[in-house]
């Protein structure tokens, strides 16, 4: 029983995020939110590209949140690759949908 507890402690590693890291993540998310609002308010001439741009920015925000707040930064790299594959698939399907919509 004691050996099992020691093995768990050896495998467990802690990470502490700095205030600078949290603040920079907050600033990045706020900047992306301001850009999204600016595109939705002032980018009405872009037609379908404003929707694509908003979805692209939302995808970047999801990646930032998952990387820092879901601790993908400290997890195994396979989880990061899986999230990136999902994001790439989402972007590719969004692009294909826009291309199909523009060719009607």
C-alpha positions as CSV (number, residue, x, y, z in Angstrom):
1,X,0.0,0.0,0.0
2,X,2.8,2.4,0.8
3,X,4.6,1.5,-2.4
4,X,1.5,2.3,-4.4
5,X,1.2,5.7,-2.7
6,X,4.8,6.5,-3.5
7,X,4.3,5.5,-7.1
8,X,1.4,7.8,-7.4
9,X,3.4,10.7,-5.9
10,X,6.2,10.1,-8.4
11,X,3.9,10.1,-11.4
12,X,2.0,13.2,-10.1
13,X,3.6,16.5,-11.2
14,X,2.2,19.8,-10.3
15,X,2.2,22.9,-12.4
16,X,1.7,26.5,-11.3
17,X,0.6,29.1,-13.7
18,X,2.0,32.6,-13.3
19,X,-0.1,35.7,-13.1
20,X,1.7,36.9,-16.3
21,X,0.4,33.9,-18.1
22,X,-3.2,34.4,-16.9
23,X,-3.1,38.1,-17.7
24,X,-1.7,37.5,-21.2
25,X,-4.4,34.9,-21.8
26,X,-7.1,37.4,-20.6
27,X,-5.7,40.1,-22.8
28,X,-5.7,37.8,-25.8
29,X,-9.3,36.7,-25.2
30,X,-10.4,40.3,-24.8
31,X,-8.6,41.4,-27.9
32,X,-10.2,38.6,-29.9
33,X,-13.6,39.5,-28.5
34,X,-13.2,43.1,-29.5
35,X,-12.2,42.1,-33.0
36,X,-15.3,39.8,-33.2
37,X,-17.6,42.6,-32.1
38,X,-15.9,45.1,-34.5
39,X,-16.4,42.7,-37.4
40,X,-20.0,42.1,-36.6
41,X,-20.8,45.8,-36.2
42,X,-18.6,47.4,-38.8
43,X,-18.0,44.5,-41.2
44,X,-21.5,44.3,-42.7
45,X,-20.0,44.8,-46.2
46,X,-18.1,41.5,-45.9
47,X,-21.3,39.4,-46.3
48,X,-20.3,35.7,-45.8
49,X,-16.7,36.5,-45.0
50,X,-17.8,38.2,-41.7
51,X,-19.4,35.0,-40.6
52,X,-16.2,33.0,-41.6
53,X,-14.0,35.5,-39.8
54,X,-16.1,35.4,-36.6
55,X,-16.0,31.6,-36.7
56,X,-12.2,31.6,-37.2
57,X,-11.7,34.0,-34.3
58,X,-14.0,31.8,-32.2
59,X,-11.9,28.8,-33.1
60,X,-8.7,30.6,-32.0
61,X,-10.4,31.5,-28.7
62,X,-11.4,27.9,-28.1
63,X,-7.8,26.8,-28.7
64,X,-6.5,29.4,-26.3
65,X,-9.0,28.5,-23.6
66,X,-8.3,24.8,-24.0
67,X,-4.5,25.2,-24.1
68,X,-4.4,27.3,-20.8
69,X,-7.5,26.6,-18.8
70,X,-8.1,23.0,-19.7
71,X,-4.3,22.4,-19.1
72,X,-3.5,21.0,-22.5
73,X,-0.2,22.9,-22.2
74,X,0.8,20.5,-19.4
75,X,-0.9,17.3,-20.7
76,X,0.5,14.7,-23.1
77,X,1.0,16.0,-26.6
78,X,-1.5,13.5,-28.1
79,X,-4.3,15.5,-26.5
80,X,-3.0,18.7,-28.1
81,X,-2.8,17.0,-31.5
82,X,-6.4,15.7,-31.1
83,X,-7.7,19.2,-30.4
84,X,-5.8,20.6,-33.3
85,X,-7.1,17.9,-35.7
86,X,-10.7,18.8,-34.6
87,X,-10.0,22.5,-35.2
88,X,-8.5,21.8,-38.6
89,X,-11.5,19.7,-39.6
90,X,-13.9,22.4,-38.3
91,X,-12.1,25.1,-40.3
92,X,-12.0,22.9,-43.5
93,X,-15.7,22.2,-43.3
94,X,-16.5,25.9,-42.7
95,X,-14.4,26.8,-45.8
96,X,-16.1,24.1,-47.9
97,X,-19.5,25.3,-46.8
98,X,-18.7,28.9,-47.7
99,X,-17.3,27.8,-51.1
100,X,-20.5,25.9,-51.8
101,X,-22.7,28.8,-50.6
102,X,-20.8,31.3,-52.9
103,X,-21.2,29.0,-55.9
104,X,-24.9,28.7,-55.8
